[in-house]
Amino acid sequence: MGTPGEGLGRCSHALIRGVPESLASGEGAGAGLPSLDLAKAQREHGVLGGKLRQRLGLQLLELPPEESLPLGPLLGDTAVIQGDTALITRPWSPARRPEVDGVRKALQDLGLRIVEIGDETATLDGTDVLFTGLSKWTNHRGAEIVADTFRDFAVSTVPVSGPSHLRGLCGMGGPRTVVAGSSDAAQKAVRAMAVLTDHPYASLTLPDDAAADCLFLRPGLPGVAPFLLHRGGGDLPNSQEALQKLSDVTLVPVSCSELEKAGAGLSSLCLVLSTRPHS
């Protein structure tokens, strides 16, 4: 969504949701995903929360796990946030649509302006929004609603082939750097972005598509270099050397290899607020 690096204010809050037992049992695997090690998934999730709070200095808000929402920890799909506005999404999977309720309330409590999708023909998963991806998860109507909601930003639609969300293929590695995986789908998305933007940016190709699913964050403290929260801690070793080339950010590695079995990418596991909401 928008121009790379544009609209990324200084972050203050992060929202996550706990891992329920139903995710580990494979109930979240409505599409045939494997069961996972609950204790390991919860440890990964706990480390992620700790790094958001302690390493990045964000105020962490954690929603409790809900057994009726096995994919609830993937709350990055439930909202698109820019400034003080939160667009509540309409996930592609009907089974996931109840996930937005708790997120909506949490964002309302923080004072954000809430925008709802009233069109029942629209589908929108939040992890399709970097520019705005058109994957199997988000349709044209969903992308149009993003553009209508955030009119101060130039919203471009990037076709996404295969089963991935857009952010499962590429991400912002800095204010003017796009990182992307090496697959044909990822490289096609990057080429589409280059055509659609009027602003020059550098690109960095990583061996693993999943390594491009990262979060570029400006901390709330002035004078502190931006952070890049990325897959590490033993995950995706082939991409770690390439990530070291991003010299203008402080790299913060985190593992989510067990949560990945449920379809979680790093950016799907949290929502970050890029301005301080009204109290």
ROKE-61813 format. One record per residue: residue in three letters; z negated, x, y of N, C-alpha, C in turn. Coordinates in steps of 0.05 Angstrom, whole numbers, padded with zeros to 5 digits, always signed. Each point is the difference from the previous one (the first is absolute). Example, Ala and Ser with C-alpha at 12.3 -4.5 7.8 and 13.67 -1.06 7.14 Angstrom:
BEGIN
ALA-00156+00264-00114+00000-00018+00024+00000+00018+00024/SER+00014-00007+00021-00001+00016+00024-00014-00015+00022/
***
This chain:
BEGIN
MET+00000+00017-00023+00000-00017+00023+00000+00018+00025/GLY+00019-00005+00018+00000+00015+00025+00011+00028-00004/THR-00005+00016+00020+00009+00028+00000-00021+00017-00014/PRO+00007+00020-00015-00020+00017-00013-00020+00011+00020/GLY-00026-00004-00007-00021+00011+00017-00007-00018+00023/GLU+00017-00020+00006-00005-00017+00023-00022-00020-00007/GLY-00017-00005+00020-00020-00021-00003-00024+00008-00017/LEU-00002+00026-00006-00023+00009-00016-00023+00008+00018/GLY-00017-00019+00007-00022+00006+00018-00022+00015-00015/ARG-00022+00005+00014-00022+00014-00012-00016-00019-00017/CYS-00004+00008-00025-00011-00018-00020-00030-00001+00003/SER-00011-00024-00006-00029-00003+00002-00013-00012-00025/HIS+00014-00018-00013-00011-00015-00023+00019+00002-00024/ALA-00011-00002-00024+00015-00003-00024-00012-00021-00017/LEU+00016-00016-00014-00008-00022-00016+00009+00005-00029/ILE-00019-00001-00019+00007+00003-00028-00013-00023-00016/ARG+00007-00004-00025-00012-00020-00017-00007+00012-00027/GLY-00023-00005-00010-00010+00011-00025+00017-00006-00024/VAL-00003+00016-00021+00016-00003-00025-00015-00018-00019/PRO+00012-00023-00008-00013-00018-00019+00006+00008-00029/GLU-00017-00009-00018+00003+00005-00028+00026-00012-00010/SER+00009-00022+00012+00025-00013-00010+00024+00018+00004/LEU+00000+00018+00019+00022+00019+00003+00001+00019-00024/ALA-00023+00010-00009+00000+00018-00022+00008-00013-00026/SER-00004-00026-00003+00007-00013-00025+00029-00005-00003/GLY+00015+00005+00021+00029-00005-00001+00007-00027+00010/GLU-00019-00016+00010+00006-00026+00011+00018+00002+00025/GLY-00003+00023+00013+00017+00004+00023+00028+00007-00008/ALA+00004+00003-00026+00025+00009-00011+00018-00023-00008/GLY+00001-00020+00018+00016-00023-00006+00029+00008-00007/ALA+00008+00024+00010+00027+00010-00006-00001+00020-00022/GLY-00021+00000-00016-00001+00018-00023-00010+00028+00006/LEU-00016+00003+00021-00012+00026+00007-00022+00006-00020/PRO-00005+00026-00006-00020+00007-00020-00029-00005+00011/SER-00019-00003-00018-00028+00000+00008-00007+00028+00009/LEU-00023+00002+00014-00007+00026+00011-00030+00005-00004/ASP-00009+00024+00005-00027+00009-00002-00015-00010+00025/LEU-00017-00020-00003-00013-00012+00023-00017+00020+00015/ALA-00016+00016-00014-00018+00019+00013+00016+00020+00016/LYS+00022+00010-00011+00016+00020+00015+00013-00013+00024/ALA+00010-00025-00003+00013-00013+00023-00021-00005+00022/GLN-00024-00007-00008-00021-00005+00021-00008+00026+00013/ARG+00000+00022-00015-00006+00026+00012+00021+00008+00020/GLU+00025-00003-00007+00022+00006+00018-00002-00017+00026/HIS-00007-00025-00004-00002-00018+00023-00023+00008+00018/GLY-00023+00008-00013-00023+00009+00015+00006+00025+00016/VAL+00014+00019-00012+00008+00025+00014+00018-00007+00024/LEU+00019-00018-00004+00017-00008+00022-00016-00011+00023/GLY-00019-00018-00006-00017-00011+00021-00016+00021+00014/GLY-00011+00020-00015-00015+00021+00011+00016+00017+00019/LYS+00025+00006-00007+00017+00017+00017+00008-00015+00026/LEU+00005-00026-00003+00007-00016+00024-00024+00001+00020/ARG-00024-00002-00011-00024-00002+00017-00009+00027+00010/GLN-00003+00019-00019-00012+00026+00007+00020+00020+00010/ARG+00023+00003-00013+00019+00020+00008+00016-00009+00024/LEU+00008-00025+00001+00017-00010+00022-00016-00013+00022/GLY-00026-00005-00005-00017-00011+00021+00005-00029+00006/LEU+00011-00016-00019+00005-00028+00005-00024-00017-00007/GLN-00003-00023+00013-00020-00019-00008+00011-00015-00023/LEU-00013+00002-00023+00010-00011-00025-00012-00028-00005/LEU+00018-00019-00005-00008-00027-00007+00010-00005-00029/GLU-00019-00007-00018+00008-00004-00028-00005-00029-00008/LEU+00022-00013-00008-00003-00027-00012-00009+00003-00029/PRO-00017-00018-00009-00009+00002-00028+00023-00007-00020/PRO-00001+00011-00024+00020-00007-00020-00002-00029-00007/GLU+00023-00012-00007+00001-00028-00009+00014-00001-00027/GLU-00013-00009-00021+00012+00000-00026+00024-00018-00002/SER+00002-00020+00017+00024-00017+00001+00024+00012+00013/LEU-00005+00024+00012+00021+00014+00015+00003+00028-00012/PRO+00011+00003-00024+00001+00027-00012+00015+00021+00016/LEU+00020-00009+00015+00014+00020+00017-00010+00000+00029/GLY-00024-00012+00004-00011+00000+00026-00003+00027+00014/PRO-00006+00022-00015-00002+00026+00013+00025+00009+00014/LEU+00023-00012-00007+00025+00008+00013+00004-00017+00025/LEU-00020+00001+00018+00001-00018+00023+00019+00009+00022/GLY+00012+00024-00004+00021+00008+00019+00024-00019+00000/ASP+00002-00016-00021+00022-00020-00001-00006-00025+00015/THR-00025-00004+00010-00008-00026+00010+00002-00003+00030/ALA+00005+00021+00014+00001-00002+00030+00016+00023+00011/VAL+00013-00005+00023+00014+00020+00015-00014+00001+00027/ILE-00012+00023+00007-00016+00001+00025+00012+00019+00019/GLN+00002-00009+00025+00010+00017+00022-00016-00007+00025/GLY-00014+00019+00010-00017-00005+00023-00022-00021-00007/ASP-00002-00021+00016-00021-00020-00005+00012-00024-00014/THR+00023+00003-00012+00013-00023-00014+00003+00006-00029/ALA-00008-00020-00016+00003+00002-00030+00017-00022-00010/LEU+00023+00006-00012+00017-00019-00013-00009-00002-00029/ILE-00010-00024-00007-00009-00005-00028+00025-00005-00016/THR+00004+00015-00022+00025-00001-00015+00001-00023-00019/ARG+00022-00003-00013+00004-00020-00021+00012+00015-00024/PRO-00018+00012-00017+00010+00017-00022+00020-00014-00017/TRP+00018+00017-00011+00021-00010-00018-00011-00014-00024/SER-00021+00010-00011-00012-00013-00024-00019-00022+00008/PRO+00006-00025-00008-00018-00022+00007-00029+00005-00009/ALA-00004+00014-00022-00027+00005-00010-00016+00018+00019/ARG+00014+00015+00017-00014+00018+00018-00005-00013+00028/ARG+00010-00023+00005-00003-00011+00027-00029-00007+00007/PRO-00017-00007-00019-00028-00004+00008-00014+00025+00010/GLU+00011+00024-00005-00012+00024+00009-00002+00002+00031/VAL+00017-00015+00014+00001+00003+00029-00025-00013+00013/ASP-00013-00019-00014-00022-00015+00013-00023+00017+00010/GLY-00010+00017-00018-00022+00017+00008+00008+00020+00021/VAL+00024+00010-00002+00010+00019+00020+00003-00014+00027/ARG+00011-00024+00001+00002-00015+00025-00027-00003+00013/LYS-00020-00008-00015-00027-00004+00012-00011+00026+00011/ALA+00003+00022-00015-00010+00026+00009+00013+00009+00026/LEU+00026-00004+00002+00014+00008+00024-00006-00019+00024/GLN-00004-00026-00006-00009-00018+00021-00027+00008+00011/ASP-00018+00008-00019-00027+00008+00009+00000+00025+00017/LEU+00021+00017-00003+00003+00023+00016+00013-00006+00027/GLY+00008-00025+00004+00012-00008+00026+00029+00004+00002/LEU+00014+00004-00022+00030+00003+00002+00013-00028+00003/ARG+00022+00001+00013+00016-00025+00002+00015-00004-00026/ILE-00003-00023-00012+00011-00005-00027+00026-00016+00003/VAL+00021+00009-00013+00025-00014-00001+00005-00007-00029/GLU+00007-00025-00005+00005-00010-00027+00030-00004-00005/ILE+00008+00001-00025+00027-00006-00008+00001-00029-00010/GLY+00013-00017+00015+00001-00028-00007+00025-00007-00016/ASP+00019+00018-00002+00025-00006-00014-00004+00006-00030/GLU+00002-00021-00016-00005+00004-00029+00023+00013-00014/THR+00022+00005+00014+00023+00015-00013-00003+00030+00004/ALA-00019+00008+00017-00003+00028+00007-00018+00014-00021/THR+00006+00025-00007-00018+00017-00015-00002+00026+00015/LEU-00025+00011+00001-00005+00025+00014-00024+00013-00013/ASP+00005+00025-00010-00022+00017-00009-00004+00022+00021/GLY-00025+00004+00008-00005+00019+00021+00009+00028-00005/THR+00001+00009-00025+00009+00027-00005+00030+00003+00000/ASP+00014-00021+00008+00029+00003+00007+00004+00006+00029/VAL-00021+00002+00016+00003+00004+00028-00007+00029+00008/LEU+00021+00015+00005-00002+00026+00012+00019-00001+00024/PHE+00025-00004-00007+00018-00014+00019-00005-00029-00009/THR+00018-00012-00014-00005-00024-00017+00019+00002-00023/GLY-00011+00000-00024+00016+00002-00024+00009-00027-00010/LEU+00024-00001-00011+00010-00024-00013+00001+00007-00030/SER-00021-00004-00014-00002+00005-00029-00001-00027-00014/LYS-00005+00001-00026-00004-00025-00014-00025-00015+00010/TRP-00018+00014+00014-00025-00011+00008+00001-00014+00027/THR+00019+00009+00017+00002-00011+00027+00029-00009+00005/ASN+00004-00024+00009+00027-00010+00005+00007+00001+00029/HIS+00025-00008+00007+00009+00001+00028-00018-00016+00018/ARG-00008-00024-00009-00017-00016+00017-00027+00013+00006/GLY-00011+00014-00020-00025+00015+00005+00004+00021+00021/ALA+00022+00015-00002+00006+00021+00019+00004-00012+00028/GLU+00013-00023+00002+00004-00013+00026-00027-00007+00013/ILE-00019-00009-00017-00026-00008+00011-00015+00025+00011/VAL+00003+00023-00014-00012+00025+00011+00011+00005+00027/ALA+00027-00002+00003+00013+00006+00026-00009-00020+00021/ASP-00003-00025-00007-00009-00021+00019-00029+00005+00009/THR-00017+00010-00018-00028+00004+00006-00005+00024+00017/PHE+00015+00022-00005-00004+00025+00015+00025+00006+00017/ARG+00003-00017+00020+00025+00002+00016+00001+00024+00018/ASP-00023+00013+00004+00000+00024+00017+00011+00025-00015/PHE+00006-00004-00026+00010+00022-00016+00027-00007-00011/ALA+00018+00020-00001+00026-00004-00012-00003+00001-00030/VAL+00004-00023-00012-00003-00003-00029+00027+00002-00014/SER+00002+00018-00019+00025+00004-00015-00005-00006-00029/THR+00020-00011-00013-00003-00007-00029+00014+00022-00016/VAL-00014+00010-00020+00010+00021-00017+00002-00010-00028/PRO+00024-00002-00012+00002-00009-00028-00014+00019-00019/VAL-00014-00012-00019-00015+00016-00020+00010-00009-00028/SER+00010+00019-00015+00010-00006-00027-00022+00007-00020/GLY+00001-00014-00023-00019+00005-00021-00026-00015+00004/PRO-00021+00007-00016-00024-00016+00000-00021+00007+00021/SER+00005+00021+00016-00020+00011+00018+00000-00016+00027/HIS-00024+00001+00013-00001-00008+00028+00010+00024+00016/LEU+00006-00005+00026+00011+00021+00017-00020+00024+00001/ARG-00026-00007+00003-00019+00022+00003-00006+00014-00027/GLY+00011-00010-00021-00001+00015-00026+00021+00021-00002/LEU+00018+00000+00020+00022+00019+00001-00001+00020+00023/CYS-00012-00009+00022+00000+00018+00024-00023-00008+00018/GLY-00008+00018+00018-00022-00005+00018+00002+00018+00024/MET-00019-00004+00018-00001+00018+00024-00018+00024-00007/GLY+00012+00024+00002-00015+00024-00004-00010+00013+00025/GLY+00006-00013+00023-00008+00009+00026+00013-00018+00021/PRO-00004+00005+00025+00010-00019+00021+00031+00000+00001/ARG+00012+00021-00009+00030+00000+00000+00010+00012-00026/THR-00014-00005-00022+00009+00010-00026-00002-00022-00021/VAL+00021-00004-00014+00001-00019-00023-00001+00016-00025/VAL-00018-00007-00018+00001+00013-00027+00011-00020-00020/ALA+00015+00010-00019+00012-00018-00019+00002+00013-00027/GLY+00000-00016-00021+00003+00010-00027+00029+00009-00004/SER+00004+00011-00024+00027+00012-00006+00018-00019-00015/SER-00009-00024-00007+00016-00018-00015+00023-00011+00017/ASP+00020-00011-00013+00023-00011+00014-00009-00022+00019/ALA-00018-00017-00009-00010-00023+00016-00014+00010+00025/ALA-00016+00021-00002-00014+00011+00023+00019+00013+00020/GLN+00019+00016-00011+00018+00013+00018+00019-00020+00014/LYS+00007-00021-00014+00016-00022+00013-00015-00013+00022/ALA-00026-00005-00003-00016-00012+00021-00002+00018+00024/VAL-00003+00027-00004-00002+00018+00022+00026+00001+00015/ARG+00022+00000-00014+00026+00000+00014+00004-00025+00017/ALA-00010-00023-00011+00002-00025+00016-00017+00002+00025/MET-00024+00012-00002-00017+00003+00023+00013+00017+00021/ALA+00013+00022-00008+00013+00018+00019+00022-00014+00016/VAL+00013-00019-00013+00021-00015+00014-00011-00020+00019/LEU-00023-00012-00007-00011-00022+00015-00017+00008+00024/THR-00010+00024+00001-00016+00008+00023+00015+00017+00020/ASP-00008-00004+00025+00012+00016+00022-00017+00025+00006/HIS-00022+00003-00014-00018+00022+00005+00002+00021-00022/PRO+00004+00025+00008+00003+00021-00021-00027+00005-00014/TYR+00001+00005-00026-00024+00008-00015+00008+00019-00022/ALA-00019+00015-00009+00004+00019-00022-00005-00015-00026/SER+00011+00009-00022-00006-00012-00026-00007+00022-00019/LEU-00018-00007-00019-00009+00019-00020+00002-00014-00027/THR+00014+00012-00018+00003-00012-00027-00021+00011-00019/LEU-00013-00017-00014-00021+00007-00019+00011-00005-00029/PRO-00008+00016-00019+00010-00005-00027-00008-00027-00012/ASP-00023-00011+00008-00010-00025-00011+00002-00022+00021/ASP+00012-00023-00007+00000-00022+00019-00028-00009+00007/ALA-00018+00000-00019-00027-00010+00006-00015+00018+00020/ALA+00008+00025+00002-00013+00018+00020+00007-00008+00028/ALA+00022-00014+00004+00008-00008+00027-00016-00025+00009/ASP-00014-00012-00018-00017-00023+00007-00026+00011+00012/CYS+00000+00005+00026-00022+00014+00013-00007-00015+00026/LEU-00021+00008+00013-00009-00014+00025-00004+00021+00021/PHE+00016-00002+00021-00002+00017+00024-00019-00014+00019/LEU-00022+00013+00008-00021-00013+00016-00008+00018+00023/ARG-00002-00011+00024-00011+00013+00022-00030-00007+00002/PRO-00018+00019-00001-00029-00006+00001-00008-00010+00027/GLY-00023-00013+00001-00010-00011+00025-00010+00021+00019/LEU-00007+00024-00010-00011+00021+00017+00022+00015+00014/PRO-00001+00003+00027+00021+00015+00014-00002+00029-00007/GLY+00024+00013+00000+00001+00029-00006+00000+00007-00029/VAL-00002-00020-00018+00001+00004-00028+00028-00004-00011/ALA+00010+00019-00016+00027-00002-00010+00003-00025-00018/PRO+00024-00012-00001+00005-00023-00018-00005+00008-00029/PHE-00007-00020-00016-00004+00003-00028+00024-00011-00016/LEU+00004+00011-00023+00019-00012-00019-00016-00003-00026/LEU-00006-00026-00006-00013-00006-00025+00022-00002-00021/HIS-00002+00016-00021+00022+00003-00019-00011+00003-00029/ARG+00018-00005-00019-00007+00004-00028-00006+00029-00006/GLY-00022+00005-00012-00008+00027-00008-00022-00001-00020/GLY-00018+00020+00000-00022+00000-00018+00009+00000-00029/GLY+00022+00014-00006+00011+00001-00027+00024-00018-00004/ASP+00004-00019+00018+00024-00018-00001+00025+00015+00009/LEU+00022-00005-00013+00026+00008+00009+00001+00030+00009/PRO-00006+00018-00018-00002+00028+00008+00027+00012+00010/ASN+00022-00011-00009+00026+00011+00008+00006-00004+00030/SER-00014-00019+00012+00005-00006+00029-00019+00014+00019/GLN-00021+00013-00011-00021+00010+00018+00011+00023+00017/GLU+00016+00017-00011+00011+00023+00016+00017-00010+00023/ALA+00017-00020-00005+00016-00011+00022-00016-00013+00022/LEU-00022-00013-00007-00017-00012+00020-00013+00020+00018/GLN-00004+00025-00009-00012+00020+00017+00018+00007+00024/LYS+00025-00008-00001+00019+00006+00022-00006-00018+00024/LEU-00017-00020-00003-00006-00018+00022-00023+00013+00016/SER+00007+00019+00017-00020+00016+00014-00014-00013+00023/ASP+00011-00023+00010-00011-00012+00024-00020-00022-00007/VAL-00009-00002-00026-00020-00020-00008-00021+00014-00017/THR-00023-00011-00001-00021+00009-00019+00003-00016-00026/LEU+00005+00014-00021+00005-00014-00026-00027-00008-00013/VAL-00001-00025-00008-00024-00010-00013+00009-00012-00027/PRO-00004+00015-00022+00009-00009-00026-00019-00020-00013/VAL+00011-00019-00015-00016-00020-00015+00016-00008-00024/SER-00015-00005-00022+00013-00007-00025-00001-00030-00004/CYS+00022-00012-00010-00001-00028-00009+00017-00004-00025/SER-00001+00020-00018+00017+00000-00024-00007-00023-00018/GLU-00026-00008-00002-00007-00022-00017+00007-00026+00013/LEU-00005-00003+00025+00007-00025+00015+00031-00003+00000/GLU+00014+00022-00001+00030-00002-00001+00010-00016-00024/LYS-00016+00000-00021+00008-00015-00024+00002-00030+00005/ALA-00014-00009+00020+00001-00028+00008+00020-00005+00022/GLY+00016+00020+00006+00021-00003+00021-00009+00008+00027/ALA-00024+00013+00003-00010+00008+00026+00012+00026+00009/GLY+00011-00001+00025+00007+00024+00014-00023+00005+00020/LEU-00001+00024+00011-00022+00007+00017-00002-00019+00024/SER+00023-00006+00012+00000-00017+00024-00007-00029-00006/SER+00001-00008-00025-00007-00027-00007-00030-00004-00002/LEU-00016+00021-00001-00028-00002-00006-00018-00003+00025/CYS+00012+00000+00024-00016-00004+00024+00017-00011+00022/LEU-00013-00012+00019+00012-00009+00025-00014+00016+00022/VAL+00015+00012+00018-00011+00016+00022+00007-00014+00026/LEU-00020-00002+00017+00003-00012+00027+00005+00022+00020/SER+00022-00002+00014+00008+00023+00017-00009-00004+00029/THR-00015-00021+00006-00013-00002+00026-00028-00011-00005/ARG-00018+00003+00019-00026-00012-00003+00002-00029+00006/PRO-00007-00017-00019+00002-00029+00004-00020-00010+00020/HIS+00006-00023+00011-00019-00012+00019-00025-00010-00014/SER-00023+00004+00012-00024-00009-00012-00007-00028+00010/
***
